[in-house]
Amino acid sequence: MKSTEELQGQDRPECKVNEMDSEIKEEIPVHEEFILCCGVETQVLKCGPWTDLINNQSGTRPKLLIFIIPGNPGFSAMYVPFAKALYSATKRRFPVWIISHAGHALAPRGKKILKSSEDPNAEEIKDIYGVRGQVEHKLAFLRTQVPKEMKLVVIGHSIGSYFSLEILKHAPELPVIRSILLFPTIERMSESPKGRFATPLLCWLRYALYVPCYLLLKPWPEKIKFLAIRMVLQMMDIPREFLCMNMLEPFCLVNAAYLGSQEMREVVKRDDETIKEHLPKLIFYYGATDSWCPKEYYDDMKKDFPEGDIRLCEKKIPHAFVMSFFQEMADMVADWLKDDLSKM
C-alpha cells in the first residue's frame, strides 16, 4: 500500500505537454469493460479501437497487445493517462489494456458484467485475493481474452512486476516478447524502508481498521463518493477520465490491504532462476530514491546480472509515477520498445 505523500510524488514536472499533444490524447478511445474472470468482477480498460481481440478475425487485428498490470491498490483507472500516452507514443498501432486486480474493482450499479469463457486448464483458485490468486487471475484473463498467437508486451508496476515474473514462470507458452518491470517490488518487501513501516500495519493492525472502514464508508451515497473522489483528484491535479470510485469502496480497500499483507510475507527472495531464464526479454527500471525497492536492490541486480537490461532512474520519478510522471514514463517505455515493435 502506498502513502498519500508518495502518491502525490515528490517532484512535479515543470514542463507541460503542449496543447496539440493534449488534444491528441483526448481523441484516444478508451473502452471500459467489467468481466467475470475466475468468478470475480474485473475492470479492464482498453486503449485503442480494438475491444474484442478473440472474435476479431479481420485483417485489421493487431499482432501485439501491450498489457499493463498495476501495483497495489490495483485501481486500473489510475493508469489510464499512462496507457493513453503510451498508445500515442507507439504510433497508435497496438492496443494498450489495463487490468484491475481481483477484488479491487466493483462494477457500478446497472453496469453490464461480461462472462469470460473458462480456461480448460485452470485449477480452482483457493485464495483469489492473495498473491498467488492474483497471478492465476491474470493468467486466466490472458488465456481466455487474448488470441494464443498474439504477441504480448507485459508491463508490471510495483507488485505488478512480481506478477509479471510469475506469468513468465508459470505460463511459458504465452508469447511474451518483452516484460518491463517498473519500480519492481520483487524481493525483500518487508525489509525495505516502506515495508518496515507497512508490515505491522498490514499484517496485524489491518483487522482493527476493517470495522471503521465499513462503518464510515459503506453508508456514503454514490453521489457523495463521486464528489469526494473528484475533489481529491482535482486537488492532486490528476487526470480523471475514469473516476476511481473503488477508492472509497470498503470491499476493495480491504482486499488491497489483504494483498499488501501477503506481499510483506511472501515477496521475500528474488526469483533468480526465472530472471536468468528470461533475462533477454526483461527490462528493469529502479527508482533512485524508492523506499519500496531501494537503490541497494538495484545494485544487487546489476552485480548478479551484469548482462541484463537493468536501469536506474535519473529523472527523480517517484514510485507512483502514474500520478504526475505518466508522460515521461510512457515516452521512455515506447523508446525501449522501438526495436520490438518495428518487427510487428
Legacy VTK file of the C-alpha trace (Angstrom):
# vtk DataFile Version 3.0
C-alpha trace
ASCII
DATASET POLYDATA
POINTS 344 float
0.000 0.000 0.000
1.332 3.457 -0.824
1.067 6.618 1.273
-0.768 9.750 0.143
2.521 11.639 0.120
4.053 9.034 -2.158
1.047 9.008 -4.461
1.396 12.732 -4.959
5.079 12.363 -5.836
7.957 14.460 -4.664
8.771 16.407 -7.799
6.284 17.735 -10.290
7.369 18.098 -13.925
7.826 21.746 -14.810
7.086 21.481 -18.495
3.536 20.871 -19.632
2.538 18.799 -22.631
1.776 21.226 -25.429
-1.803 21.900 -26.432
-1.578 19.866 -29.621
-0.447 16.757 -27.711
-3.253 17.300 -25.205
-5.804 17.402 -28.000
-4.402 14.200 -29.484
-4.721 12.388 -26.158
-8.322 13.491 -25.785
-9.145 11.789 -29.082
-7.766 8.415 -27.989
-10.645 5.985 -27.378
-10.695 4.156 -24.059
-13.278 1.411 -23.629
-14.299 0.209 -20.169
-15.442 -3.352 -19.556
-16.304 -5.388 -16.498
-15.873 -9.104 -16.994
-16.284 -12.061 -14.673
-12.795 -13.555 -14.502
-12.265 -16.505 -12.139
-15.694 -15.653 -10.733
-14.603 -12.134 -9.729
-15.702 -8.789 -11.188
-12.723 -7.386 -13.080
-12.348 -3.969 -14.657
-10.490 -3.877 -17.963
-9.701 -0.572 -19.651
-8.859 -0.898 -23.327
-6.996 1.880 -25.079
-7.441 1.934 -28.845
-10.266 0.889 -31.198
-9.869 -2.859 -30.590
-12.232 -4.111 -27.892
-12.605 -7.799 -28.799
-9.403 -9.451 -29.969
-10.749 -13.007 -29.794
-13.650 -12.546 -32.212
-11.969 -10.009 -34.479
-10.793 -12.144 -37.396
-10.346 -9.253 -39.806
-7.073 -8.258 -41.347
-7.008 -5.166 -39.135
-6.487 -7.135 -35.945
-3.162 -6.111 -34.382
-0.362 -8.626 -33.923
0.578 -7.472 -30.443
-1.057 -6.411 -27.164
0.533 -4.175 -24.538
-0.770 -5.428 -21.192
-0.413 -3.336 -18.019
-0.545 -4.917 -14.548
-0.947 -2.283 -11.799
0.640 -2.019 -8.408
-1.353 -2.189 -5.181
-4.043 -0.890 -4.922
-4.824 -2.286 -8.345
-7.088 0.537 -9.471
-6.795 0.359 -13.249
-8.399 3.781 -13.764
-5.307 5.440 -12.274
-3.226 4.070 -15.163
-5.370 5.497 -17.978
-3.210 8.626 -18.565
-0.110 6.410 -18.808
-1.869 3.976 -21.172
-3.074 6.773 -23.432
0.359 8.391 -23.510
1.962 5.038 -24.329
-0.619 4.293 -27.034
0.152 7.636 -28.644
3.933 7.215 -28.246
3.780 3.827 -30.018
2.062 5.443 -33.025
-1.392 4.018 -32.141
-0.505 0.720 -33.774
-1.205 -1.586 -30.848
-3.878 -1.860 -28.150
-2.899 -0.988 -24.585
-5.001 -2.741 -21.947
-5.054 -2.323 -18.171
-6.489 -4.977 -15.857
-7.585 -4.423 -12.267
-6.598 -6.828 -9.534
-9.184 -9.341 -8.362
-11.288 -7.737 -5.645
-10.044 -4.210 -6.344
-12.934 -3.204 -8.613
-16.708 -3.396 -8.380
-18.967 -2.631 -11.306
-21.270 0.367 -10.849
-24.917 -0.408 -10.292
-26.561 -1.271 -13.599
-23.256 -1.847 -15.413
-23.251 -4.952 -17.591
-20.773 -7.617 -16.490
-19.496 -9.838 -19.303
-18.886 -13.514 -18.684
-15.463 -14.858 -19.547
-15.034 -18.238 -21.166
-13.490 -20.808 -18.869
-9.852 -21.817 -19.197
-9.951 -25.626 -19.638
-6.574 -25.968 -17.908
-7.469 -23.753 -14.966
-7.461 -25.152 -11.456
-9.673 -23.911 -8.659
-8.205 -20.762 -7.107
-8.403 -21.064 -3.347
-7.270 -17.533 -2.480
-8.167 -15.291 -5.398
-7.386 -12.067 -3.489
-3.903 -13.172 -2.373
-0.572 -13.017 -4.194
-0.842 -16.412 -5.842
-4.509 -15.926 -6.707
-3.779 -12.612 -8.409
-1.249 -14.338 -10.660
-3.786 -17.013 -11.606
-6.348 -14.265 -12.213
-4.081 -12.565 -14.786
-3.209 -15.884 -16.430
-6.885 -16.777 -16.775
-7.580 -13.442 -18.458
-4.712 -13.765 -20.934
-5.650 -17.345 -21.799
-9.328 -16.597 -22.406
-9.401 -12.999 -23.674
-6.315 -12.802 -25.893
-5.665 -14.942 -29.019
-2.994 -17.574 -28.410
-0.859 -16.392 -31.305
-0.929 -12.701 -30.305
2.425 -11.374 -29.125
2.489 -9.772 -25.684
4.364 -6.933 -24.042
3.686 -7.141 -20.306
4.322 -4.027 -18.213
4.255 -4.552 -14.471
4.398 -1.751 -11.931
5.461 -2.343 -8.321
3.879 -5.670 -7.229
2.668 -5.954 -10.834
6.337 -6.618 -11.656
6.281 -9.651 -9.370
3.116 -10.874 -11.108
4.815 -10.346 -14.488
7.720 -12.595 -13.477
5.273 -15.207 -12.212
3.484 -15.158 -15.566
6.774 -15.919 -17.325
7.465 -18.695 -14.842
4.084 -20.430 -14.877
2.960 -19.800 -18.473
5.958 -20.240 -20.779
3.526 -20.976 -23.616
2.333 -17.354 -23.696
4.142 -15.411 -26.479
5.602 -12.679 -24.252
8.277 -10.907 -26.278
9.096 -8.270 -23.665
8.391 -7.818 -19.958
9.042 -4.381 -18.475
9.245 -4.133 -14.694
8.776 -0.580 -13.403
9.865 0.147 -9.832
9.838 -3.614 -9.249
8.908 -4.893 -5.790
10.130 -8.432 -6.426
12.137 -9.092 -3.257
12.583 -8.238 0.432
9.488 -6.071 0.594
9.182 -6.160 4.380
12.856 -5.138 4.710
12.515 -2.022 2.557
12.086 1.365 4.313
8.378 1.497 3.434
7.989 -2.206 4.143
9.285 -1.879 7.697
6.525 0.632 8.357
3.814 -1.181 6.369
4.397 -4.705 7.693
2.908 -4.262 11.181
0.148 -2.070 9.797
-0.888 -4.525 7.095
-0.168 -7.826 8.823
-1.556 -7.163 12.290
-3.318 -3.817 12.623
-5.396 -4.009 9.448
-8.102 -6.018 11.242
-8.743 -3.086 13.566
-9.350 -0.866 10.534
-11.922 -3.097 8.833
-14.893 -2.218 11.039
-14.460 1.582 10.986
-13.768 1.370 7.261
-17.130 -0.300 6.645
-18.994 1.852 9.175
-17.637 5.112 7.780
-17.636 4.465 4.033
-20.381 1.935 3.345
-23.306 4.300 4.163
-21.998 7.041 1.858
-24.296 7.638 -1.134
-22.688 7.193 -4.541
-23.025 10.900 -5.298
-21.058 11.839 -2.168
-18.306 9.343 -3.042
-18.225 10.709 -6.580
-17.812 14.304 -5.383
-15.193 13.373 -2.777
-13.029 11.462 -5.250
-13.354 14.157 -7.897
-12.287 16.783 -5.358
-9.241 14.763 -4.272
-8.124 14.094 -7.846
-8.610 17.756 -8.723
-6.522 18.856 -5.725
-3.769 16.455 -6.792
-4.073 17.599 -10.432
-4.621 14.028 -11.625
-6.424 13.388 -14.944
-9.827 11.917 -14.187
-11.315 10.473 -17.354
-12.427 7.438 -15.332
-13.190 8.309 -11.732
-11.863 5.576 -9.463
-14.961 5.005 -7.344
-13.366 1.915 -5.825
-11.021 4.169 -3.832
-13.844 4.585 -1.305
-15.350 1.103 -1.567
-14.666 -0.846 1.684
-14.677 -4.209 -0.120
-11.875 -3.058 -2.440
-9.845 -1.359 0.289
-9.988 -4.446 2.497
-8.805 -6.643 -0.376
-5.974 -4.207 -1.167
-4.866 -4.338 2.475
-5.059 -8.146 2.460
-2.932 -8.334 -0.690
-0.475 -5.926 0.900
-0.142 -8.165 3.953
0.657 -11.127 1.729
3.219 -9.091 -0.182
5.091 -8.407 3.049
5.113 -12.109 3.960
5.625 -13.768 0.570
7.684 -11.410 -1.587
10.986 -12.146 0.094
13.517 -13.990 -2.050
14.244 -12.790 -5.559
13.399 -15.425 -8.169
16.834 -15.573 -9.782
16.032 -18.752 -11.685
13.134 -17.168 -13.568
15.081 -13.952 -14.119
18.055 -15.854 -15.531
15.860 -17.943 -17.837
14.028 -14.923 -19.297
16.703 -12.237 -18.910
16.900 -11.355 -22.656
13.254 -10.249 -22.654
13.331 -8.388 -19.315
13.828 -4.667 -18.632
14.124 -3.490 -15.014
13.640 0.162 -14.074
14.500 1.142 -10.497
13.900 4.433 -8.734
16.913 6.284 -7.362
15.077 7.166 -4.134
12.391 4.466 -3.994
11.509 3.416 -0.454
9.776 0.233 -1.683
12.758 -1.072 -3.650
15.806 0.956 -2.562
18.912 1.522 -4.635
20.756 -1.352 -2.965
18.284 -3.727 -4.636
19.272 -2.199 -7.984
22.962 -2.553 -7.095
22.454 -6.225 -6.233
20.655 -6.845 -9.531
23.430 -5.180 -11.539
26.031 -7.224 -9.694
24.223 -10.565 -10.103
23.031 -9.973 -13.691
25.641 -7.720 -15.323
24.414 -8.661 -18.796
20.804 -7.720 -18.016
18.942 -4.561 -19.067
18.732 -3.033 -15.589
18.268 0.725 -15.388
18.301 3.336 -12.629
16.052 6.387 -12.868
17.912 9.645 -13.444
14.805 11.848 -13.610
13.621 11.804 -9.972
10.482 9.933 -10.962
8.649 8.655 -7.849
7.415 5.108 -7.298
3.821 6.184 -8.015
4.713 7.606 -11.440
1.149 7.293 -12.757
0.111 10.388 -10.836
2.347 13.046 -12.332
5.036 11.434 -14.484
2.992 9.223 -16.798
4.113 11.097 -19.933
7.821 10.806 -19.145
7.415 7.125 -18.313
5.392 6.411 -21.462
7.998 8.110 -23.669
10.793 6.024 -22.141
8.864 2.747 -22.437
7.995 3.491 -26.073
11.671 4.132 -26.793
12.666 0.819 -25.169
10.064 -0.985 -27.291
11.016 0.686 -30.580
13.019 -2.250 -31.951
10.494 -4.885 -30.838
7.531 -3.043 -32.309
9.295 -2.325 -35.596
9.279 -6.082 -36.270
5.499 -6.370 -35.896
LINES 1 345
344 0 1 2 3 4 5 6 7 8 9 10 11 12 13 14 15 16 17 18 19 20 21 22 23 24 25 26 27 28 29 30 31 32 33 34 35 36 37 38 39 40 41 42 43 44 45 46 47 48 49 50 51 52 53 54 55 56 57 58 59 60 61 62 63 64 65 66 67 68 69 70 71 72 73 74 75 76 77 78 79 80 81 82 83 84 85 86 87 88 89 90 91 92 93 94 95 96 97 98 99 100 101 102 103 104 105 106 107 108 109 110 111 112 113 114 115 116 117 118 119 120 121 122 123 124 125 126 127 128 129 130 131 132 133 134 135 136 137 138 139 140 141 142 143 144 145 146 147 148 149 150 151 152 153 154 155 156 157 158 159 160 161 162 163 164 165 166 167 168 169 170 171 172 173 174 175 176 177 178 179 180 181 182 183 184 185 186 187 188 189 190 191 192 193 194 195 196 197 198 199 200 201 202 203 204 205 206 207 208 209 210 211 212 213 214 215 216 217 218 219 220 221 222 223 224 225 226 227 228 229 230 231 232 233 234 235 236 237 238 239 240 241 242 243 244 245 246 247 248 249 250 251 252 253 254 255 256 257 258 259 260 261 262 263 264 265 266 267 268 269 270 271 272 273 274 275 276 277 278 279 280 281 282 283 284 285 286 287 288 289 290 291 292 293 294 295 296 297 298 299 300 301 302 303 304 305 306 307 308 309 310 311 312 313 314 315 316 317 318 319 320 321 322 323 324 325 326 327 328 329 330 331 332 333 334 335 336 337 338 339 340 341 342 343
